[in-house]
Amino acid sequence: MKDTDTLLKRIKTKRREVADYLNQNEPKQSRYIMISIVAGTLAAALTAGPGFGGSGFIDTASGLFSFGVPVWQVICLLATLLSMSAVISNGLLKSTDLTSKISQVRGCDAKLEGLEIMLDMEQIELKQATSLYTQYLTEISHVR
């Protein structure tokens, strides 16, 4: 096996690892974003009713729903839980730096694809290709 073939095999293996990483983490990122948006919007909507409608809104809601406790307490509790869900989801997204990592991985995958093509087409010397490959790996050290 030629050294070029060995490097190509390593590039293809790393690109599969990158694809696995993206397949695992992009849906997670989307879920965090969606939960944050939906929960935050619903929390705002729940608080808007009493805020704009005042006691008339509370009286109407009390006539429609019977919870055994004042309806404003239920609305406040639901708004609090939804708001907490939005904050937690957004916090998880930011604390893991998932958006930035996904962008890095996508960019590095494009570089690896270009390197693979250049090697296949014999448009780059092995020494330079190896140097670029190791440089690219440092950009995505979190992908295993």
A tleap script that builds the chain and sets N, CA, C and O, in Angstrom:
source leaprc.protein.ff14SB
mol = sequence {
  NMET LYS ASP THR ASP THR LEU LEU LYS ARG
  ILE LYS THR LYS ARG ARG GLU VAL ALA ASP
  TYR LEU ASN GLN ASN GLU PRO LYS GLN SER
  ARG TYR ILE MET ILE SER ILE VAL ALA GLY
  THR LEU ALA ALA ALA LEU THR ALA GLY PRO
  GLY PHE GLY GLY SER GLY PHE ILE ASP THR
  ALA SER GLY LEU PHE SER PHE GLY VAL PRO
  VAL TRP GLN VAL ILE CYS LEU LEU ALA THR
  LEU LEU SER MET SER ALA VAL ILE SER ASN
  GLY LEU LEU LYS SER THR ASP LEU THR SER
  LYS ILE SER GLN VAL ARG GLY CYS ASP ALA
  LYS LEU GLU GLY LEU GLU ILE MET LEU ASP
  MET GLU GLN ILE GLU LEU LYS GLN ALA THR
  SER LEU TYR THR GLN TYR LEU THR GLU ILE
  SER HIE VAL CARG
}
set mol.1.N position { 0.851 -1.187 0.000 }
set mol.1.CA position { 0.000 0.000 0.000 }
set mol.1.C position { 0.893 1.245 0.000 }
set mol.1.O position { 1.823 1.350 0.800 }
set mol.2.N position { 0.608 2.167 -0.884 }
set mol.2.CA position { 1.368 3.410 -0.972 }
set mol.2.C position { 1.030 4.313 0.214 }
set mol.2.O position { -0.035 4.210 0.821 }
set mol.3.N position { 1.981 5.202 0.519 }
set mol.3.CA position { 1.753 6.164 1.599 }
set mol.3.C position { 0.538 7.038 1.313 }
set mol.3.O position { -0.213 7.387 2.223 }
set mol.4.N position { 0.352 7.388 0.050 }
set mol.4.CA position { -0.804 8.199 -0.339 }
set mol.4.C position { -2.099 7.461 -0.032 }
set mol.4.O position { -3.062 8.057 0.450 }
set mol.5.N position { -2.119 6.169 -0.312 }
set mol.5.CA position { -3.317 5.364 -0.014 }
set mol.5.C position { -3.584 5.307 1.485 }
set mol.5.O position { -4.733 5.337 1.925 }
set mol.6.N position { -2.514 5.225 2.258 }
set mol.6.CA position { -2.659 5.206 3.715 }
set mol.6.C position { -3.270 6.512 4.212 }
set mol.6.O position { -4.176 6.505 5.045 }
set mol.7.N position { -2.771 7.624 3.696 }
set mol.7.CA position { -3.315 8.922 4.098 }
set mol.7.C position { -4.765 9.064 3.647 }
set mol.7.O position { -5.603 9.559 4.401 }
set mol.8.N position { -5.064 8.640 2.436 }
set mol.8.CA position { -6.451 8.696 1.949 }
set mol.8.C position { -7.374 7.876 2.838 }
set mol.8.O position { -8.496 8.294 3.125 }
set mol.9.N position { -6.913 6.727 3.270 }
set mol.9.CA position { -7.718 5.873 4.149 }
set mol.9.C position { -7.980 6.583 5.480 }
set mol.9.O position { -9.088 6.530 6.013 }
set mol.10.N position { -6.949 7.247 6.009 }
set mol.10.CA position { -7.115 7.986 7.267 }
set mol.10.C position { -8.093 9.153 7.092 }
set mol.10.O position { -8.920 9.416 7.966 }
set mol.11.N position { -7.992 9.838 5.974 }
set mol.11.CA position { -8.908 10.960 5.712 }
set mol.11.C position { -10.341 10.448 5.641 }
set mol.11.O position { -11.243 11.041 6.232 }
set mol.12.N position { -10.554 9.360 4.926 }
set mol.12.CA position { -11.912 8.804 4.799 }
set mol.12.C position { -12.447 8.347 6.151 }
set mol.12.O position { -13.629 8.526 6.445 }
set mol.13.N position { -11.587 7.762 6.967 }
set mol.13.CA position { -11.997 7.339 8.308 }
set mol.13.C position { -12.388 8.545 9.152 }
set mol.13.O position { -13.406 8.523 9.843 }
set mol.14.N position { -11.577 9.594 9.094 }
set mol.14.CA position { -11.881 10.802 9.874 }
set mol.14.C position { -13.161 11.453 9.383 }
set mol.14.O position { -13.941 11.967 10.185 }
set mol.15.N position { -13.387 11.438 8.083 }
set mol.15.CA position { -14.622 12.028 7.540 }
set mol.15.C position { -15.842 11.234 7.994 }
set mol.15.O position { -16.905 11.818 8.205 }
set mol.16.N position { -15.713 9.910 8.150 }
set mol.16.CA position { -16.824 9.114 8.690 }
set mol.16.C position { -17.080 9.479 10.152 }
set mol.16.O position { -18.229 9.582 10.580 }
set mol.17.N position { -16.004 9.673 10.913 }
set mol.17.CA position { -16.151 10.102 12.305 }
set mol.17.C position { -16.825 11.470 12.378 }
set mol.17.O position { -17.676 11.709 13.235 }
set mol.18.N position { -16.439 12.361 11.474 }
set mol.18.CA position { -17.047 13.689 11.407 }
set mol.18.C position { -18.533 13.576 11.088 }
set mol.18.O position { -19.356 14.249 11.709 }
set mol.19.N position { -18.879 12.729 10.122 }
set mol.19.CA position { -20.288 12.535 9.750 }
set mol.19.C position { -21.074 11.978 10.935 }
set mol.19.O position { -22.206 12.397 11.180 }
set mol.20.N position { -20.485 11.041 11.668 }
set mol.20.CA position { -21.146 10.484 12.856 }
set mol.20.C position { -21.365 11.561 13.907 }
set mol.20.O position { -22.432 11.634 14.517 }
set mol.21.N position { -20.354 12.395 14.115 }
set mol.21.CA position { -20.457 13.491 15.077 }
set mol.21.C position { -21.602 14.433 14.701 }
set mol.21.O position { -22.416 14.807 15.544 }
set mol.22.N position { -21.649 14.805 13.430 }
set mol.22.CA position { -22.702 15.709 12.970 }
set mol.22.C position { -24.070 15.060 13.060 }
set mol.22.O position { -25.036 15.715 13.450 }
set mol.23.N position { -24.173 13.786 12.709 }
set mol.23.CA position { -25.460 13.076 12.795 }
set mol.23.C position { -25.954 12.991 14.230 }
set mol.23.O position { -27.161 12.981 14.470 }
set mol.24.N position { -25.047 12.931 15.173 }
set mol.24.CA position { -25.421 12.846 16.574 }
set mol.24.C position { -25.743 14.221 17.169 }
set mol.24.O position { -26.677 14.353 17.960 }
set mol.25.N position { -24.977 15.233 16.791 }
set mol.25.CA position { -25.076 16.525 17.468 }
set mol.25.C position { -25.951 17.571 16.789 }
set mol.25.O position { -26.480 18.450 17.469 }
set mol.26.N position { -26.119 17.505 15.483 }
set mol.26.CA position { -27.003 18.488 14.828 }
set mol.26.C position { -28.455 18.352 15.278 }
set mol.26.O position { -29.101 19.373 15.516 }
set mol.27.N position { -28.999 17.139 15.406 }
set mol.27.CA position { -30.377 17.043 15.921 }
set mol.27.C position { -30.499 17.552 17.364 }
set mol.27.O position { -31.504 18.158 17.733 }
set mol.28.N position { -29.471 17.300 18.166 }
set mol.28.CA position { -29.466 17.780 19.552 }
set mol.28.C position { -29.492 19.301 19.573 }
set mol.28.O position { -30.229 19.905 20.352 }
set mol.29.N position { -28.681 19.921 18.713 }
set mol.29.CA position { -28.649 21.374 18.615 }
set mol.29.C position { -30.025 21.906 18.204 }
set mol.29.O position { -30.517 22.877 18.779 }
set mol.30.N position { -30.632 21.277 17.222 }
set mol.30.CA position { -31.960 21.700 16.753 }
set mol.30.C position { -33.001 21.584 17.858 }
set mol.30.O position { -33.852 22.460 18.010 }
set mol.31.N position { -32.932 20.502 18.629 }
set mol.31.CA position { -33.890 20.320 19.739 }
set mol.31.C position { -33.728 21.419 20.778 }
set mol.31.O position { -34.716 22.001 21.227 }
set mol.32.N position { -32.484 21.708 21.166 }
set mol.32.CA position { -32.252 22.768 22.152 }
set mol.32.C position { -32.799 24.103 21.662 }
set mol.32.O position { -33.445 24.829 22.418 }
set mol.33.N position { -32.546 24.420 20.422 }
set mol.33.CA position { -33.027 25.685 19.858 }
set mol.33.C position { -34.556 25.709 19.819 }
set mol.33.O position { -35.175 26.702 20.202 }
set mol.34.N position { -35.159 24.615 19.357 }
set mol.34.CA position { -36.618 24.561 19.247 }
set mol.34.C position { -37.278 24.658 20.617 }
set mol.34.O position { -38.255 25.389 20.780 }
set mol.35.N position { -36.761 23.936 21.595 }
set mol.35.CA position { -37.328 24.001 22.945 }
set mol.35.C position { -37.232 25.416 23.490 }
set mol.35.O position { -38.182 25.926 24.083 }
set mol.36.N position { -36.093 26.043 23.290 }
set mol.36.CA position { -35.898 27.399 23.785 }
set mol.36.C position { -36.889 28.373 23.156 }
set mol.36.O position { -37.484 29.198 23.849 }
set mol.37.N position { -37.061 28.274 21.846 }
set mol.37.CA position { -37.977 29.181 21.143 }
set mol.37.C position { -39.426 28.936 21.550 }
set mol.37.O position { -40.142 29.872 21.906 }
set mol.38.N position { -39.854 27.682 21.495 }
set mol.38.CA position { -41.258 27.362 21.773 }
set mol.38.C position { -41.604 27.636 23.230 }
set mol.38.O position { -42.627 28.258 23.516 }
set mol.39.N position { -40.764 27.180 24.154 }
set mol.39.CA position { -41.060 27.380 25.572 }
set mol.39.C position { -41.047 28.865 25.934 }
set mol.39.O position { -41.900 29.322 26.696 }
set mol.40.N position { -40.097 29.616 25.400 }
set mol.40.CA position { -40.044 31.049 25.670 }
set mol.40.C position { -41.257 31.781 25.115 }
set mol.40.O position { -41.799 32.680 25.757 }
set mol.41.N position { -41.676 31.387 23.920 }
set mol.41.CA position { -42.848 32.016 23.297 }
set mol.41.C position { -44.121 31.698 24.082 }
set mol.41.O position { -44.941 32.582 24.330 }
set mol.42.N position { -44.279 30.437 24.469 }
set mol.42.CA position { -45.465 30.057 25.242 }
set mol.42.C position { -45.488 30.744 26.609 }
set mol.42.O position { -46.553 31.149 27.074 }
set mol.43.N position { -44.339 30.878 27.250 }
set mol.43.CA position { -44.277 31.578 28.538 }
set mol.43.C position { -44.713 33.030 28.377 }
set mol.43.O position { -45.462 33.565 29.195 }
set mol.44.N position { -44.229 33.655 27.306 }
set mol.44.CA position { -44.621 35.044 27.053 }
set mol.44.C position { -46.116 35.143 26.767 }
set mol.44.O position { -46.779 36.070 27.233 }
set mol.45.N position { -46.645 34.193 26.003 }
set mol.45.CA position { -48.073 34.212 25.675 }
set mol.45.C position { -48.928 34.025 26.928 }
set mol.45.O position { -49.966 34.671 27.077 }
set mol.46.N position { -48.498 33.154 27.815 }
set mol.46.CA position { -49.265 32.933 29.047 }
set mol.46.C position { -49.301 34.176 29.924 }
set mol.46.O position { -50.321 34.465 30.549 }
set mol.47.N position { -48.211 34.903 29.975 }
set mol.47.CA position { -48.195 36.094 30.823 }
set mol.47.C position { -48.857 37.295 30.154 }
set mol.47.O position { -49.245 38.246 30.832 }
set mol.48.N position { -48.988 37.258 28.839 }
set mol.48.CA position { -49.604 38.379 28.127 }
set mol.48.C position { -51.095 38.491 28.431 }
set mol.48.O position { -51.629 39.595 28.544 }
set mol.49.N position { -51.765 37.347 28.564 }
set mol.49.CA position { -53.211 37.374 28.831 }
set mol.49.C position { -53.557 38.167 30.077 }
set mol.49.O position { -54.310 39.136 29.985 }
set mol.50.N position { -53.039 37.796 31.230 }
set mol.50.CA position { -53.343 38.564 32.448 }
set mol.50.C position { -52.762 39.974 32.398 }
set mol.50.O position { -53.329 40.911 32.959 }
set mol.51.N position { -51.617 40.114 31.714 }
set mol.51.CA position { -50.983 41.437 31.650 }
set mol.51.C position { -51.821 42.440 30.894 }
set mol.51.O position { -51.952 43.588 31.318 }
set mol.52.N position { -52.390 42.021 29.777 }
set mol.52.CA position { -53.194 42.936 28.969 }
set mol.52.C position { -54.673 42.909 29.354 }
set mol.52.O position { -55.357 43.932 29.327 }
set mol.53.N position { -55.149 41.715 29.711 }
set mol.53.CA position { -56.578 41.573 29.999 }
set mol.53.C position { -56.965 41.877 31.429 }
set mol.53.O position { -58.129 42.151 31.721 }
set mol.54.N position { -56.003 41.828 32.310 }
set mol.54.CA position { -56.254 42.129 33.715 }
set mol.54.C position { -57.256 41.189 34.353 }
set mol.54.O position { -57.298 39.998 34.041 }
set mol.55.N position { -58.058 41.731 35.243 }
set mol.55.CA position { -59.020 40.902 36.000 }
set mol.55.C position { -60.111 40.342 35.086 }
set mol.55.O position { -60.670 39.284 35.376 }
set mol.56.N position { -60.418 41.029 33.997 }
set mol.56.CA position { -61.407 40.500 33.047 }
set mol.56.C position { -60.929 39.200 32.433 }
set mol.56.O position { -61.704 38.256 32.277 }
set mol.57.N position { -59.670 39.150 32.090 }
set mol.57.CA position { -59.095 37.920 31.528 }
set mol.57.C position { -59.125 36.805 32.575 }
set mol.57.O position { -59.508 35.675 32.272 }
set mol.58.N position { -58.727 37.123 33.794 }
set mol.58.CA position { -58.698 36.127 34.876 }
set mol.58.C position { -60.101 35.604 35.140 }
set mol.58.O position { -60.284 34.399 35.315 }
set mol.59.N position { -61.100 36.489 35.173 }
set mol.59.CA position { -62.483 36.058 35.409 }
set mol.59.C position { -62.969 35.146 34.283 }
set mol.59.O position { -63.616 34.131 34.542 }
set mol.60.N position { -62.658 35.506 33.026 }
set mol.60.CA position { -63.061 34.685 31.880 }
set mol.60.C position { -62.376 33.325 31.935 }
set mol.60.O position { -63.016 32.293 31.734 }
set mol.61.N position { -61.075 33.326 32.207 }
set mol.61.CA position { -60.328 32.066 32.278 }
set mol.61.C position { -60.841 31.202 33.431 }
set mol.61.O position { -60.911 29.980 33.304 }
set mol.62.N position { -61.196 31.824 34.544 }
set mol.62.CA position { -61.730 31.074 35.690 }
set mol.62.C position { -63.056 30.422 35.339 }
set mol.62.O position { -63.361 29.328 35.815 }
set mol.63.N position { -63.846 31.094 34.506 }
set mol.63.CA position { -65.120 30.528 34.083 }
set mol.63.C position { -64.943 29.360 33.124 }
set mol.63.O position { -65.779 28.457 33.084 }
set mol.64.N position { -63.857 29.369 32.351 }
set mol.64.CA position { -63.601 28.296 31.386 }
set mol.64.C position { -62.913 27.083 32.009 }
set mol.64.O position { -63.171 25.942 31.626 }
set mol.65.N position { -62.041 27.350 32.968 }
set mol.65.CA position { -61.247 26.276 33.564 }
set mol.65.C position { -61.420 26.275 35.063 }
set mol.65.O position { -61.461 27.328 35.698 }
set mol.66.N position { -61.519 25.099 35.619 }
set mol.66.CA position { -61.604 24.962 37.061 }
set mol.66.C position { -60.464 24.063 37.520 }
set mol.66.O position { -60.459 22.863 37.246 }
set mol.67.N position { -59.495 24.654 38.224 }
set mol.67.CA position { -58.331 23.904 38.669 }
set mol.67.C position { -58.346 23.615 40.160 }
set mol.67.O position { -57.512 22.849 40.643 }
set mol.68.N position { -59.246 24.192 40.880 }
set mol.68.CA position { -59.260 24.044 42.326 }
set mol.68.C position { -58.357 25.061 43.015 }
set mol.68.O position { -58.324 25.142 44.243 }
set mol.69.N position { -57.637 25.826 42.230 }
set mol.69.CA position { -56.806 26.921 42.734 }
set mol.69.C position { -57.056 28.107 41.810 }
set mol.69.O position { -57.547 27.927 40.696 }
set mol.70.N position { -56.730 29.293 42.249 }
set mol.70.CA position { -56.938 30.447 41.378 }
set mol.70.C position { -56.217 30.272 40.031 }
set mol.70.O position { -55.080 29.803 39.978 }
set mol.71.N position { -56.893 30.654 38.962 }
set mol.71.CA position { -56.364 30.458 37.619 }
set mol.71.C position { -55.061 31.230 37.401 }
set mol.71.O position { -54.196 30.778 36.650 }
set mol.72.N position { -54.914 32.377 38.041 }
set mol.72.CA position { -53.686 33.149 37.872 }
set mol.72.C position { -52.482 32.392 38.410 }
set mol.72.O position { -51.374 32.545 37.896 }
set mol.73.N position { -52.687 31.574 39.444 }
set mol.73.CA position { -51.583 30.781 39.982 }
set mol.73.C position { -51.146 29.703 38.981 }
set mol.73.O position { -49.957 29.441 38.802 }
set mol.74.N position { -52.137 29.094 38.341 }
set mol.74.CA position { -51.831 28.074 37.335 }
set mol.74.C position { -51.074 28.703 36.158 }
set mol.74.O position { -50.091 28.148 35.665 }
set mol.75.N position { -51.552 29.868 35.725 }
set mol.75.CA position { -50.890 30.570 34.610 }
set mol.75.C position { -49.456 30.931 34.996 }
set mol.75.O position { -48.535 30.730 34.203 }
set mol.76.N position { -49.262 31.447 36.171 }
set mol.76.CA position { -47.917 31.819 36.626 }
set mol.76.C position { -47.014 30.592 36.739 }
set mol.76.O position { -45.847 30.644 36.353 }
set mol.77.N position { -47.545 29.496 37.261 }
set mol.77.CA position { -46.763 28.275 37.396 }
set mol.77.C position { -46.351 27.738 36.019 }
set mol.77.O position { -45.195 27.372 35.809 }
set mol.78.N position { -47.307 27.696 35.086 }
set mol.78.CA position { -46.987 27.223 33.735 }
set mol.78.C position { -45.970 28.131 33.045 }
set mol.78.O position { -45.039 27.653 32.398 }
set mol.79.N position { -46.155 29.433 33.187 }
set mol.79.CA position { -45.215 30.379 32.577 }
set mol.79.C position { -43.826 30.221 33.184 }
set mol.79.O position { -42.826 30.302 32.470 }
set mol.80.N position { -43.755 29.999 34.470 }
set mol.80.CA position { -42.468 29.790 35.132 }
set mol.80.C position { -41.785 28.525 34.632 }
set mol.80.O position { -40.594 28.539 34.322 }
set mol.81.N position { -42.536 27.433 34.554 }
set mol.81.CA position { -41.966 26.168 34.080 }
set mol.81.C position { -41.494 26.283 32.631 }
set mol.81.O position { -40.423 25.788 32.281 }
set mol.82.N position { -42.287 26.931 31.801 }
set mol.82.CA position { -41.890 27.107 30.404 }
set mol.82.C position { -40.664 28.010 30.281 }
set mol.82.O position { -39.760 27.747 29.487 }
set mol.83.N position { -40.648 29.062 31.066 }
set mol.83.CA position { -39.500 29.973 31.048 }
set mol.83.C position { -38.240 29.257 31.517 }
set mol.83.O position { -37.169 29.447 30.940 }
set mol.84.N position { -38.355 28.440 32.551 }
set mol.84.CA position { -37.215 27.666 33.035 }
set mol.84.C position { -36.733 26.683 31.966 }
set mol.84.O position { -35.530 26.491 31.791 }
set mol.85.N position { -37.662 26.072 31.263 }
set mol.85.CA position { -37.297 25.139 30.190 }
set mol.85.C position { -36.510 25.853 29.102 }
set mol.85.O position { -35.518 25.326 28.597 }
set mol.86.N position { -36.950 27.047 28.746 }
set mol.86.CA position { -36.256 27.824 27.717 }
set mol.86.C position { -34.852 28.201 28.178 }
set mol.86.O position { -33.894 28.099 27.413 }
set mol.87.N position { -34.735 28.632 29.414 }
set mol.87.CA position { -33.428 29.038 29.944 }
set mol.87.C position { -32.490 27.841 30.046 }
set mol.87.O position { -31.319 27.943 29.680 }
set mol.88.N position { -32.983 26.718 30.532 }
set mol.88.CA position { -32.149 25.518 30.659 }
set mol.88.C position { -31.697 25.033 29.283 }
set mol.88.O position { -30.525 24.709 29.089 }
set mol.89.N position { -32.612 24.985 28.347 }
set mol.89.CA position { -32.263 24.536 26.998 }
set mol.89.C position { -31.219 25.443 26.371 }
set mol.89.O position { -30.244 24.967 25.791 }
set mol.90.N position { -31.418 26.731 26.484 }
set mol.90.CA position { -30.458 27.692 25.944 }
set mol.90.C position { -29.115 27.586 26.674 }
set mol.90.O position { -28.057 27.696 26.055 }
set mol.91.N position { -29.165 27.376 27.958 }
set mol.91.CA position { -27.938 27.216 28.742 }
set mol.91.C position { -27.156 25.983 28.338 }
set mol.91.O position { -25.930 26.024 28.235 }
set mol.92.N position { -27.859 24.891 28.110 }
set mol.92.CA position { -27.186 23.663 27.670 }
set mol.92.C position { -26.529 23.859 26.310 }
set mol.92.O position { -25.413 23.396 26.073 }
set mol.93.N position { -27.221 24.539 25.437 }
set mol.93.CA position { -26.676 24.803 24.102 }
set mol.93.C position { -25.397 25.635 24.203 }
set mol.93.O position { -24.404 25.349 23.533 }
set mol.94.N position { -25.433 26.656 25.040 }
set mol.94.CA position { -24.270 27.536 25.159 }
set mol.94.C position { -23.144 26.907 25.970 }
set mol.94.O position { -21.973 27.073 25.629 }
set mol.95.N position { -23.480 26.190 27.038 }
set mol.95.CA position { -22.432 25.629 27.892 }
set mol.95.C position { -21.635 24.543 27.182 }
set mol.95.O position { -20.457 24.342 27.477 }
set mol.96.N position { -22.264 23.850 26.257 }
set mol.96.CA position { -21.538 22.821 25.500 }
set mol.96.C position { -20.862 23.412 24.270 }
set mol.96.O position { -20.090 22.732 23.594 }
set mol.97.N position { -21.151 24.685 23.978 }
set mol.97.CA position { -20.595 25.376 22.810 }
set mol.97.C position { -20.884 24.589 21.526 }
set mol.97.O position { -20.073 24.550 20.601 }
set mol.98.N position { -22.053 23.971 21.502 }
set mol.98.CA position { -22.406 23.053 20.430 }
set mol.98.C position { -22.473 23.735 19.066 }
set mol.98.O position { -22.004 23.175 18.076 }
set mol.99.N position { -23.036 24.909 19.001 }
set mol.99.CA position { -23.158 25.610 17.719 }
set mol.99.C position { -21.784 25.890 17.111 }
set mol.99.O position { -21.570 25.682 15.917 }
set mol.100.N position { -20.864 26.361 17.938 }
set mol.100.CA position { -19.513 26.646 17.464 }
set mol.100.C position { -18.792 25.371 17.031 }
set mol.100.O position { -18.115 25.351 16.003 }
set mol.101.N position { -18.942 24.310 17.822 }
set mol.101.CA position { -18.277 23.046 17.493 }
set mol.101.C position { -18.806 22.471 16.178 }
set mol.101.O position { -18.035 21.961 15.366 }
set mol.102.N position { -20.106 22.551 15.974 }
set mol.102.CA position { -20.692 22.039 14.731 }
set mol.102.C position { -20.170 22.839 13.540 }
set mol.102.O position { -19.872 22.265 12.493 }
set mol.103.N position { -20.059 24.143 13.688 }
set mol.103.CA position { -19.513 24.971 12.604 }
set mol.103.C position { -18.062 24.604 12.305 }
set mol.103.O position { -17.667 24.509 11.143 }
set mol.104.N position { -17.271 24.398 13.357 }
set mol.104.CA position { -15.875 23.990 13.169 }
set mol.104.C position { -15.787 22.655 12.433 }
set mol.104.O position { -14.977 22.486 11.521 }
set mol.105.N position { -16.628 21.718 12.843 }
set mol.105.CA position { -16.589 20.379 12.245 }
set mol.105.C position { -17.010 20.437 10.781 }
set mol.105.O position { -16.403 19.778 9.937 }
set mol.106.N position { -18.030 21.209 10.476 }
set mol.106.CA position { -18.453 21.347 9.071 }
set mol.106.C position { -17.329 21.941 8.215 }
set mol.106.O position { -17.055 21.460 7.116 }
set mol.107.N position { -16.689 22.983 8.729 }
set mol.107.CA position { -15.593 23.615 7.998 }
set mol.107.C position { -14.427 22.667 7.787 }
set mol.107.O position { -13.844 22.616 6.704 }
set mol.108.N position { -14.096 21.927 8.818 }
set mol.108.CA position { -12.986 20.984 8.712 }
set mol.108.C position { -13.332 19.851 7.756 }
set mol.108.O position { -12.465 19.381 7.020 }
set mol.109.N position { -14.571 19.411 7.753 }
set mol.109.CA position { -14.979 18.360 6.818 }
set mol.109.C position { -14.797 18.828 5.375 }
set mol.109.O position { -14.366 18.059 4.516 }
set mol.110.N position { -15.123 20.078 5.119 }
set mol.110.CA position { -14.931 20.630 3.766 }
set mol.110.C position { -13.443 20.640 3.404 }
set mol.110.O position { -13.074 20.320 2.274 }
set mol.111.N position { -12.596 21.006 4.364 }
set mol.111.CA position { -11.158 20.993 4.112 }
set mol.111.C position { -10.657 19.569 3.852 }
set mol.111.O position { -9.854 19.336 2.948 }
set mol.112.N position { -11.140 18.631 4.653 }
set mol.112.CA position { -10.733 17.233 4.459 }
set mol.112.C position { -11.191 16.699 3.108 }
set mol.112.O position { -10.475 15.940 2.455 }
set mol.113.N position { -12.391 17.102 2.697 }
set mol.113.CA position { -12.882 16.686 1.380 }
set mol.113.C position { -11.994 17.243 0.272 }
set mol.113.O position { -11.657 16.536 -0.677 }
set mol.114.N position { -11.621 18.506 0.399 }
set mol.114.CA position { -10.730 19.111 -0.590 }
set mol.114.C position { -9.382 18.423 -0.632 }
set mol.114.O position { -8.828 18.186 -1.706 }
set mol.115.N position { -8.858 18.104 0.535 }
set mol.115.CA position { -7.579 17.408 0.620 }
set mol.115.C position { -7.680 16.019 -0.021 }
set mol.115.O position { -6.777 15.591 -0.739 }
set mol.116.N position { -8.767 15.338 0.244 }
set mol.116.CA position { -9.004 14.015 -0.345 }
set mol.116.C position { -9.033 14.097 -1.876 }
set mol.116.O position { -8.442 13.262 -2.562 }
set mol.117.N position { -9.709 15.086 -2.385 }
set mol.117.CA position { -9.795 15.267 -3.841 }
set mol.117.C position { -8.419 15.572 -4.426 }
set mol.117.O position { -8.034 15.014 -5.453 }
set mol.118.N position { -7.676 16.470 -3.756 }
set mol.118.CA position { -6.349 16.806 -4.274 }
set mol.118.C position { -5.429 15.585 -4.285 }
set mol.118.O position { -4.639 15.407 -5.213 }
set mol.119.N position { -5.532 14.749 -3.259 }
set mol.119.CA position { -4.718 13.532 -3.233 }
set mol.119.C position { -5.143 12.562 -4.324 }
set mol.119.O position { -4.302 11.985 -5.014 }
set mol.120.N position { -6.454 12.386 -4.478 }
set mol.120.CA position { -6.968 11.491 -5.521 }
set mol.120.C position { -6.524 11.944 -6.913 }
set mol.120.O position { -6.218 11.120 -7.774 }
set mol.121.N position { -6.494 13.245 -7.120 }
set mol.121.CA position { -6.151 13.804 -8.433 }
set mol.121.C position { -4.650 14.065 -8.577 }
set mol.121.O position { -4.185 14.584 -9.592 }
set mol.122.N position { -3.901 13.686 -7.519 }
set mol.122.CA position { -2.450 13.884 -7.497 }
set mol.122.C position { -2.074 15.345 -7.740 }
set mol.122.O position { -1.160 15.644 -8.508 }
set mol.123.N position { -2.790 16.243 -7.076 }
set mol.123.CA position { -2.562 17.677 -7.205 }
set mol.123.C position { -1.794 18.263 -6.016 }
set mol.123.O position { -1.601 19.476 -5.928 }
set mol.124.N position { -1.359 17.384 -5.103 }
set mol.124.CA position { -0.641 17.843 -3.919 }
set mol.124.C position { 0.395 16.780 -3.554 }
set mol.124.O position { 0.180 15.583 -3.750 }
set mol.125.N position { 1.514 17.244 -3.025 }
set mol.125.CA position { 2.552 16.311 -2.601 }
set mol.125.C position { 2.167 15.692 -1.261 }
set mol.125.O position { 1.482 16.315 -0.449 }
set mol.126.N position { 2.607 14.485 -1.047 }
set mol.126.CA position { 2.261 13.740 0.167 }
set mol.126.C position { 2.696 14.475 1.429 }
set mol.126.O position { 1.946 14.525 2.405 }
set mol.127.N position { 3.884 15.039 1.421 }
set mol.127.CA position { 4.388 15.732 2.612 }
set mol.127.C position { 3.483 16.909 2.975 }
set mol.127.O position { 3.142 17.094 4.143 }
set mol.128.N position { 3.099 17.693 1.987 }
set mol.128.CA position { 2.227 18.836 2.234 }
set mol.128.C position { 0.838 18.351 2.665 }
set mol.128.O position { 0.234 18.927 3.569 }
set mol.129.N position { 0.342 17.312 2.032 }
set mol.129.CA position { -0.976 16.771 2.380 }
set mol.129.C position { -0.997 16.256 3.816 }
set mol.129.O position { -1.969 16.461 4.543 }
set mol.130.N position { 0.069 15.593 4.214 }
set mol.130.CA position { 0.164 15.082 5.581 }
set mol.130.C position { 0.189 16.226 6.582 }
set mol.130.O position { -0.442 16.153 7.636 }
set mol.131.N position { 0.910 17.268 6.255 }
set mol.131.CA position { 0.975 18.442 7.116 }
set mol.131.C position { -0.400 19.088 7.262 }
set mol.131.O position { -0.815 19.431 8.369 }
set mol.132.N position { -1.099 19.253 6.156 }
set mol.132.CA position { -2.452 19.829 6.205 }
set mol.132.C position { -3.396 18.935 6.997 }
set mol.132.O position { -4.202 19.425 7.788 }
set mol.133.N position { -3.300 17.634 6.788 }
set mol.133.CA position { -4.169 16.690 7.495 }
set mol.133.C position { -3.990 16.830 9.005 }
set mol.133.O position { -4.977 16.918 9.735 }
set mol.134.N position { -2.755 16.852 9.479 }
set mol.134.CA position { -2.535 16.972 10.926 }
set mol.134.C position { -2.993 18.336 11.445 }
set mol.134.O position { -3.477 18.444 12.572 }
set mol.135.N position { -2.840 19.368 10.629 }
set mol.135.CA position { -3.324 20.703 11.009 }
set mol.135.C position { -4.843 20.679 11.160 }
set mol.135.O position { -5.377 21.226 12.124 }
set mol.136.N position { -5.534 20.057 10.226 }
set mol.136.CA position { -6.997 19.990 10.270 }
set mol.136.C position { -7.479 19.206 11.488 }
set mol.136.O position { -8.493 19.554 12.093 }
set mol.137.N position { -6.759 18.160 11.843 }
set mol.137.CA position { -7.160 17.358 13.005 }
set mol.137.C position { -7.163 18.165 14.290 }
set mol.137.O position { -8.002 17.938 15.163 }
set mol.138.N position { -6.237 19.105 14.418 }
set mol.138.CA position { -6.196 19.922 15.630 }
set mol.138.C position { -7.414 20.833 15.741 }
set mol.138.O position { -7.787 21.242 16.841 }
set mol.139.N position { -8.030 21.149 14.616 }
set mol.139.CA position { -9.215 22.007 14.620 }
set mol.139.C position { -10.443 21.292 15.179 }
set mol.139.O position { -11.376 21.931 15.666 }
set mol.140.N position { -10.434 19.974 15.107 }
set mol.140.CA position { -11.598 19.209 15.569 }
set mol.140.C position { -11.179 18.115 16.544 }
set mol.140.O position { -11.593 16.962 16.425 }
set mol.141.N position { -10.357 18.497 17.501 }
set mol.141.CA position { -9.851 17.525 18.471 }
set mol.141.C position { -10.982 16.912 19.309 }
set mol.141.O position { -10.798 15.849 19.901 }
set mol.142.N position { -12.137 17.562 19.367 }
set mol.142.CA position { -13.258 17.036 20.139 }
set mol.142.C position { -14.024 15.930 19.403 }
set mol.142.O position { -14.924 15.321 19.981 }
set mol.143.N position { -13.685 15.667 18.148 }
set mol.143.CA position { -14.352 14.605 17.387 }
set mol.143.C position { -13.539 13.331 17.536 }
set mol.143.O position { -12.355 13.291 17.202 }
set mol.144.N position { -14.180 12.305 18.034 }
set mol.144.CA position { -13.521 11.005 18.218 }
set mol.144.C position { -14.349 9.933 17.571 }
set mol.144.O position { -13.978 8.760 17.607 }
savepdb mol mol.pdb
quit
